[in-house]
Amino acid sequence: MTVAETELESQIRQRMLDWREVFKSKDVDGVMSFYADGDAFTAFDLMPPIEFSGGEMWRENWVAFFAAFDGPFEFEFSGMRVHASGELGFARLLARLAGTMNGQEVDFWVRTTNCFRLIGGEWLMVHDHVSMPTDFATGQTMTHLSPDKPFG
């Protein structure tokens, strides 16, 4: 790994940490400022549709997501790994979300991969992928898994 790549990875790691703080404040405009504009952005998320394409669709997702929470929530990262070279990079990590969502207490971990591109001198997400493991025998999402209990 070159010194330049190490610096790139550090920049992306900081972007992820900054994004996490804006996310915790439920600031839709702030969250959106981390994503590339228009069709340069796509996402695979936990809720439908199967693919989000473009910024406006993604913004509507965040408005609905934050509105579903009653009060503040906890949001933490674990095991972040970052790789970057040139104008492309990605971060992959586990993220924990806990709070009251739609009147129900939630506390679960998700897997996430965020792909970045250096656009106009700024690292912007061009793809956001969030998932949870599924038990194929039952079809149930395995929300009880965590970094401490990876197999339940």
C-alpha positions as CSV (number, residue, x, y, z in Angstrom):
1,M,0.0,0.0,0.0
2,T,1.4,3.4,-0.9
3,V,1.3,6.5,1.3
4,A,-1.1,8.1,-1.1
5,E,-3.5,5.2,-0.8
6,T,-3.3,5.3,3.0
7,E,-4.3,9.0,2.9
8,L,-7.2,8.2,0.6
9,E,-8.4,5.5,2.9
10,S,-8.1,7.9,5.8
11,Q,-10.2,10.5,4.0
12,I,-13.0,7.9,3.3
13,R,-12.9,6.7,6.9
14,Q,-13.4,10.3,8.0
15,R,-16.3,10.7,5.6
16,M,-18.0,7.7,7.0
17,L,-17.6,9.0,10.6
18,D,-18.9,12.4,9.6
19,W,-21.8,10.7,7.8
20,R,-22.6,8.7,10.9
21,E,-22.8,11.9,13.0
22,V,-25.1,13.7,10.5
23,F,-27.3,10.5,10.3
24,K,-27.7,10.4,14.1
25,S,-29.0,14.0,14.0
26,K,-31.7,12.9,11.4
27,D,-30.6,15.7,9.1
28,V,-31.9,14.7,5.7
29,D,-30.1,17.5,3.8
30,G,-26.9,16.7,5.7
31,V,-27.1,13.0,4.9
32,M,-27.8,13.8,1.2
33,S,-24.7,15.9,1.0
34,F,-22.6,12.8,1.2
35,Y,-24.1,11.2,-1.9
36,A,-23.4,11.9,-5.6
37,D,-26.1,13.7,-7.5
38,G,-28.8,12.3,-9.7
39,D,-28.2,9.0,-11.6
40,A,-24.6,8.8,-10.4
41,F,-26.0,7.3,-7.2
42,T,-27.7,3.9,-6.6
43,A,-28.6,2.0,-3.4
44,F,-29.7,-1.4,-2.3
45,D,-31.4,-1.0,1.1
46,L,-33.4,-3.0,3.6
47,M,-36.8,-1.7,2.4
48,P,-38.3,-1.7,-1.1
49,P,-37.8,-1.0,-3.9
50,I,-35.2,-3.6,-4.9
51,E,-33.0,-0.7,-6.1
52,F,-32.9,3.0,-5.4
53,S,-31.8,5.0,-8.4
54,G,-31.1,8.7,-8.2
55,G,-31.0,11.3,-5.4
56,E,-34.7,12.3,-5.1
57,M,-35.8,8.7,-4.6
58,W,-33.1,8.3,-2.0
59,R,-34.1,11.6,-0.2
60,E,-37.7,10.4,0.1
61,N,-36.4,7.2,1.7
62,W,-34.5,9.1,4.3
63,V,-37.5,11.4,5.1
64,A,-39.7,8.3,5.7
65,F,-36.9,6.5,7.6
66,F,-36.2,9.3,10.1
67,A,-39.9,10.0,10.6
68,A,-40.4,6.4,11.7
69,F,-38.3,7.0,14.8
70,D,-39.8,8.3,18.0
71,G,-37.1,10.4,19.5
72,P,-33.3,9.8,19.2
73,F,-31.7,6.5,18.4
74,E,-28.3,4.9,18.9
75,F,-26.1,4.3,15.8
76,E,-22.7,2.8,16.0
77,F,-20.1,1.2,13.7
78,S,-18.0,-1.9,14.2
79,G,-15.1,-3.4,12.2
80,M,-14.8,-0.7,9.5
81,R,-12.5,-1.5,6.7
82,V,-11.6,1.0,4.0
83,H,-9.9,0.4,0.7
84,A,-9.1,3.1,-1.9
85,S,-7.0,3.8,-4.9
86,G,-7.1,6.7,-7.4
87,E,-10.6,8.1,-7.5
88,L,-12.5,5.1,-6.2
89,G,-12.8,3.6,-2.7
90,F,-15.2,1.7,-0.4
91,A,-15.9,1.2,3.2
92,R,-17.5,-1.9,4.6
93,L,-18.7,-2.3,8.2
94,L,-21.3,-3.5,10.6
95,A,-23.7,-0.8,11.9
96,R,-26.0,-1.1,15.0
97,L,-29.3,0.8,15.1
98,A,-31.4,0.9,18.3
99,G,-34.4,3.0,19.3
100,T,-38.1,3.2,19.0
101,M,-39.3,2.8,15.4
102,N,-43.0,2.8,14.5
103,G,-43.8,2.4,18.2
104,Q,-41.6,-0.8,18.5
105,E,-38.2,-1.1,20.3
106,V,-35.6,-2.1,17.7
107,D,-32.0,-3.1,18.3
108,F,-30.2,-4.8,15.3
109,W,-27.0,-4.9,13.3
110,V,-26.8,-4.5,9.5
111,R,-24.0,-5.1,7.0
112,T,-23.2,-2.1,4.9
113,T,-20.8,-1.3,2.0
114,N,-20.5,2.2,0.8
115,C,-18.8,2.9,-2.5
116,F,-17.1,6.3,-3.0
117,R,-15.9,8.3,-6.0
118,L,-13.7,11.4,-5.9
119,I,-16.0,14.0,-7.6
120,G,-14.9,17.6,-7.7
121,G,-12.3,17.0,-5.0
122,E,-14.8,15.5,-2.6
123,W,-15.4,11.8,-1.7
124,L,-19.1,11.2,-2.5
125,M,-21.0,7.9,-2.1
126,V,-22.1,6.5,-5.5
127,H,-23.5,3.3,-4.1
128,D,-24.9,2.4,-0.6
129,H,-25.7,-1.3,0.1
130,V,-27.3,-2.4,3.4
131,S,-28.3,-6.0,4.2
132,M,-29.2,-8.4,7.0
133,P,-28.5,-12.2,7.0
134,T,-31.5,-14.4,6.2
135,D,-32.2,-17.9,7.4
136,F,-33.1,-19.6,4.1
137,A,-34.8,-22.5,5.9
138,T,-37.4,-20.3,7.5
139,G,-37.2,-17.1,5.3
140,Q,-36.7,-15.0,8.4
141,T,-34.3,-12.1,8.7
142,M,-31.8,-12.8,11.4
143,T,-31.9,-9.5,13.4
144,H,-30.5,-11.1,16.5
145,L,-26.9,-11.5,15.1
146,S,-24.2,-9.1,16.2
147,P,-20.4,-8.9,16.0
148,D,-20.2,-10.7,19.3
149,K,-22.7,-13.4,18.2
150,P,-22.1,-13.8,14.4
151,F,-23.9,-17.2,14.3
152,G,-26.6,-16.5,16.9
